[in-house]
Amino acid sequence: MPTIAQVMTREPAFLRDDESIQRAAELMADLDVGELPICDGRRLVGVVTDRDITVRCVARGATPASTRVSEAMSSGPQWCFEDDAVEDASRKMAERQLRRLMVLDRDKQLVGVVSLGDLAVKAGAGGALKDVSAPAQPAR
């Protein structure tokens, strides 16, 4: 059974929570990504997305150069371990409708990111694409 380590993107770029949202946006543009992990050292503390920056900062008139990532990021990010089975991570992404999942080693240090594209191309887990893209059903 393939593990996440076999399909993930290794050594992802990350930011500290005291960096500016301007730096986050620049890095996103340079890497052509919409989400970045936020770390204290290599310990994952949150994630920031392009939407977080837009909705939580720009929409309220915050100045990108002086607004810290901590003001835009989401804490409590979803993650998996690098030795988890691809199937388990795929299921987690589908259940929570995630397009990316941060990957930690057993010391809980950030070592990678796995995306829907990684799962579809490298692991043949195309079902996750369909499940994440499907609209969530309202709770009854």
C-alpha positions as a printed Julia matrix, in Angstrom:
140×3 Matrix{Float64}:
   0.0    0.0     0.0
   1.58   3.34   -1.04
   2.31   5.94    1.64
   1.98   9.7     1.51
   5.8   10.0     1.49
   5.76   8.4    -1.95
   3.46  11.0    -3.51
   3.86  14.22   -1.51
   5.74  17.34   -2.48
   8.78  17.45   -0.2
  10.29  20.44    1.59
   7.48  22.9     0.94
   8.0   26.62    1.27
   6.56  28.0     4.49
   6.28  31.26    6.4
   6.52  32.36   10.02
   3.45  33.98   11.54
   5.31  37.29   12.01
   5.94  37.75    8.28
   3.77  40.15    6.28
   0.8   39.17    4.17
   2.6   40.97    1.34
   5.43  38.43    1.66
   2.87  35.62    1.73
   1.21  36.92   -1.44
   4.58  37.34   -3.17
   5.6   33.79   -2.29
   2.25  32.44   -3.46
   2.69  34.28   -6.77
   6.29  33.04   -7.19
   5.32  29.43   -6.48
   1.91  29.58   -8.19
   0.14  28.2    -5.1
  -2.89  29.36   -3.16
  -1.98  28.06    0.3
   1.15  28.11    2.44
   1.95  26.41    5.73
   2.82  28.63    8.7
   5.5   27.23   11.0
   7.33  27.94   14.21
  10.68  26.45   13.22
   9.36  23.39   11.36
   6.37  22.9    13.69
   3.11  23.52   11.81
   0.97  26.18   13.52
  -1.4   27.19   10.73
  -2.02  27.77    7.06
  -2.76  30.88    5.07
  -4.6   30.92    1.77
  -4.99  33.58   -0.87
  -8.65  33.77    0.18
  -7.65  34.29    3.85
  -5.53  37.26    2.79
  -8.31  38.73    0.67
 -11.21  38.23    3.09
  -9.51  38.72    6.45
  -7.13  41.52    5.52
  -7.6   43.27    2.19
 -11.4   43.49    2.5
 -11.06  45.31    5.81
  -8.44  47.73    4.46
  -5.34  46.22    6.08
  -1.98  47.32    4.69
  -0.23  44.27    3.18
   3.3   45.37    4.13
   2.48  45.89    7.81
  -0.18  43.21    8.41
   1.21  39.99    9.84
   0.38  36.51    8.55
  -0.93  35.72   12.05
  -3.85  38.08   11.34
  -4.9   36.16    8.22
  -3.96  32.54    8.92
  -6.17  29.7    10.04
  -4.88  27.85   13.07
  -5.48  24.15   13.65
  -4.58  23.03   10.13
  -5.42  19.55    8.91
  -2.46  17.21    8.44
  -1.37  13.62    8.08
   1.82  11.69    8.76
   4.23  10.88    5.96
   3.87   7.17    6.66
   0.06   7.22    6.46
  -1.52   5.25    3.65
  -2.51   7.25    0.58
  -6.02   5.84    0.93
  -6.35   7.24    4.49
  -5.17  10.71    3.49
  -7.41  10.65    0.42
 -10.4    9.76    2.59
  -9.57  12.56    5.05
  -9.33  15.07    2.19
 -12.65  13.9     0.75
 -14.47  13.96    4.11
 -13.27  17.48    4.91
 -13.27  18.71    1.29
  -9.59  19.67    1.39
  -7.52  20.32   -1.7
  -4.23  20.11    0.2
  -3.06  18.37    3.34
   0.09  19.23    5.26
   2.41  16.28    5.91
   4.32  15.8     9.18
   6.96  13.33   10.29
   6.52  11.42   13.56
   8.31  14.26   15.4
   5.46  16.47   14.12
   7.77  18.52   11.91
   6.55  19.72    8.5
   8.09  17.59    5.75
   5.7   17.98    2.85
   2.34  18.79    1.33
   0.05  16.45   -0.55
  -2.43  17.88   -3.03
  -5.33  16.48   -5.0
  -3.05  16.62   -8.02
  -0.43  14.52   -6.24
  -3.07  11.92   -5.39
  -4.58  11.87   -8.87
  -1.33  11.77  -10.84
   1.1    9.91   -8.59
  -1.26   7.6    -6.68
  -4.16   7.13   -9.09
  -6.63   8.24   -6.42
  -8.93  10.14   -8.75
 -11.93   9.44   -6.53
 -10.66  12.02   -4.05
 -10.93  14.68   -6.76
 -14.58  13.94   -7.29
 -15.36  13.76   -3.57
 -13.6   17.03   -2.72
 -15.16  18.85   -5.65
 -18.7   17.7    -4.84
 -20.8   20.26   -2.95
 -21.19  19.5     0.73
 -24.56  18.13    1.74
 -26.43  20.3     4.24
 -26.75  18.88    7.75
 -30.21  17.62    8.64
